[in-house]
Amino acid sequence: MLSTEHSNDIEFWSDVYGGRSISVFNHHGRWLVYLDHILQQAVFATSEDAIAWLTLRIDQGVPARLH
């Protein structure tokens, strides 16, 4: 089940949402996002913001993009 509650010591988190793989990775205090195992060109201040962005893109039917 998708949960956006995280402790401050988590560096990586992944799940499946809408049948698609999503993950977030804390890289030096900035959260990178992966959609379908593809790094997206977006960086976030919090894991919650990163997950919200990923789920919105899936809800909108946006494909993962290679960068």
C-alpha positions as CSV (number, residue, x, y, z in Angstrom):
1,M,0.0,0.0,0.0
2,L,1.3,3.4,-0.9
3,S,2.2,5.5,2.1
4,T,3.7,9.0,2.1
5,E,4.7,9.0,5.8
6,H,8.5,8.5,6.1
7,S,11.0,8.9,8.9
8,N,13.8,11.3,8.5
9,D,16.4,8.6,8.3
10,I,15.1,6.9,5.1
11,E,17.3,7.4,2.1
12,F,15.5,5.3,-0.5
13,W,11.8,4.2,-0.9
14,S,10.0,2.3,-3.6
15,D,6.6,1.0,-4.3
16,V,4.1,0.2,-7.1
17,Y,1.4,2.7,-7.9
18,G,-1.1,2.2,-10.7
19,G,0.8,-0.8,-11.8
20,R,4.0,1.2,-12.3
21,S,7.2,1.2,-10.4
22,I,8.0,4.4,-8.4
23,S,11.0,5.2,-6.2
24,V,12.6,8.1,-4.5
25,F,16.2,8.5,-3.5
26,N,17.8,11.0,-1.1
27,H,21.0,12.2,-2.7
28,H,22.8,14.8,-0.5
29,G,19.5,16.1,0.9
30,R,17.7,16.3,-2.5
31,W,15.1,13.8,-3.5
32,L,15.5,12.2,-7.0
33,V,12.6,10.4,-8.5
34,Y,12.4,7.2,-10.7
35,L,9.4,6.2,-12.7
36,D,9.4,2.7,-14.2
37,H,13.1,2.5,-13.1
38,I,14.0,5.6,-15.2
39,L,15.5,8.6,-13.5
40,Q,13.3,11.6,-14.1
41,Q,14.6,15.1,-14.6
42,A,13.1,16.5,-11.3
43,V,14.5,17.1,-7.9
44,F,12.5,17.7,-4.7
45,A,13.2,19.0,-1.2
46,T,11.1,16.3,0.5
47,S,10.2,12.7,-0.2
48,E,6.5,13.6,0.2
49,D,6.8,16.2,-2.6
50,A,8.6,13.7,-4.8
51,I,6.0,11.0,-4.2
52,A,3.1,13.4,-4.9
53,W,4.7,14.4,-8.2
54,L,5.2,10.8,-9.2
55,T,1.6,9.7,-8.4
56,L,0.2,12.8,-10.2
57,R,2.2,11.9,-13.4
58,I,0.8,8.4,-13.3
59,D,-2.7,9.6,-12.6
60,Q,-2.3,11.9,-15.7
61,G,-1.0,9.0,-17.8
62,V,2.4,10.7,-18.5
63,P,5.0,8.2,-19.7
64,A,8.5,7.9,-18.1
65,R,11.1,9.8,-20.0
66,L,14.7,8.9,-20.6
67,H,17.1,11.8,-19.8
